[in-house]
């Protein structure tokens, strides 16, 4: 990718005052946060947490893209949100 393509892509990602949502916590990092809150450190809980975020009403009005952890990419809810 050349510099012009990279700059054009960056401009598209931040067009209309939208931003990026970083949801790239690894499972161990997410589990540490869950442990502090006494949330079960299981795949179902992590998936529910991520789904709660990406199904926020009107999220796509404010977020152009989401940075995901590898395991999250395979979740079907990500495909259904339009983010």
Protein Blocks (a to p, Z undefined) as FASTA:
>chain_A
ZZklmmmmmmmmmgghiacddfkbcfklmmmmmmmnopacbfklmmmmmmmmmmgghklm
mpmbdcddfklmmpmklmmnoZZ
